[in-house]
Amino acid sequence: MTMTLATLSPPPCPPPRLHRPAVSGPAHELAAALASYGVTAVPEGDSVRAWIDGTGTSWVRAVPADDGGQRVWLWRRKGKTGSHPRGNIPDAAAKLTRFVAGNPP
């Protein structure tokens, strides 16, 4: 049997899915890198909240900042601060993980 375009019907449309589109950006990348260290990380806009269960420490917020013209992630808690260049997310995540755990470098 020969089929022509006239005899082919389009496939049925899939049902609509209720989901939010994937969002990507520096805060999401940092949150994902932190999660690989076991840190609970929540991207919120352009910042990230981070916390490690069982450490007895509070949430730390990493925010984008400018340090003398260099773009950095900046975080602070109880008078202590830390920062790392925004272009190096893996190392920023490692450094922030130590800070969140209560062992800043």
C-alpha positions in Angstrom: 0.0 0.0 0.0 1.3 3.4 -0.9 0.7 6.3 1.5 0.5 9.9 0.4 0.7 13.0 2.6 -3.0 13.2 2.3 -3.5 9.9 4.1 -1.1 10.6 6.9 -2.4 12.2 10.0 -0.2 14.1 12.4 0.7 12.4 15.6 -1.5 13.3 18.6 -0.3 16.2 20.7 1.2 15.2 24.0 -0.8 16.3 27.0 0.3 19.7 28.4 2.9 19.3 31.2 2.8 21.5 34.3 6.4 22.3 34.9 8.7 25.3 35.1 11.3 25.6 32.4 14.9 24.8 33.4 16.6 27.9 34.6 20.3 28.3 34.2 22.7 30.9 35.4 25.6 31.5 37.8 23.4 31.1 41.0 22.0 27.8 39.7 25.5 26.6 38.8 26.9 27.4 42.2 23.9 25.7 43.9 24.5 22.6 41.8 28.2 22.6 42.7 27.5 23.1 46.4 25.0 20.2 46.2 27.8 17.9 44.9 29.5 18.5 48.3 26.4 17.6 50.2 25.4 21.2 50.9 21.7 22.2 50.9 21.8 25.0 48.4 18.9 27.1 47.2 19.3 29.6 44.3 17.2 32.7 44.9 17.4 35.1 42.0 21.1 35.9 41.6 22.1 34.7 45.1 22.4 31.3 46.8 21.5 30.2 50.3 23.6 27.4 51.6 23.5 25.2 54.8 24.8 21.9 56.0 22.6 19.8 58.2 24.2 18.8 61.5 26.9 21.4 61.7 25.0 23.6 64.1 25.5 26.6 61.9 23.0 28.9 60.2 22.2 29.6 56.6 24.8 31.5 54.6 23.9 33.6 51.6 26.3 34.0 48.7 25.7 37.1 46.7 27.3 38.5 43.6 29.6 41.4 44.3 32.3 43.6 42.9 35.7 43.6 44.6 37.8 46.3 43.0 36.5 45.5 39.5 36.6 41.8 40.0 33.3 39.9 40.0 33.1 37.7 43.1 30.8 35.6 45.2 30.7 37.2 48.6 29.4 35.6 51.8 29.5 36.4 55.5 28.3 35.1 58.9 28.9 36.4 62.4 31.6 38.9 61.5 33.5 36.5 59.2 33.5 37.0 55.4 34.7 35.0 52.4 34.7 35.5 48.7 35.9 33.9 45.5 35.9 34.9 41.8 32.6 34.3 40.1 34.2 32.8 37.1 35.5 29.8 39.0 32.4 28.1 40.4 33.9 24.8 41.4 36.5 26.4 43.6 34.0 28.9 44.9 31.7 26.0 45.9 34.6 24.2 47.7 35.6 27.4 49.6 32.0 28.2 50.5 31.4 24.6 51.6 34.3 25.0 54.1 32.9 28.3 55.3 29.3 26.9 55.7 30.8 23.9 57.6 32.4 26.3 60.1 35.9 25.7 58.8 36.8 28.8 56.7 40.2 28.6 55.0 
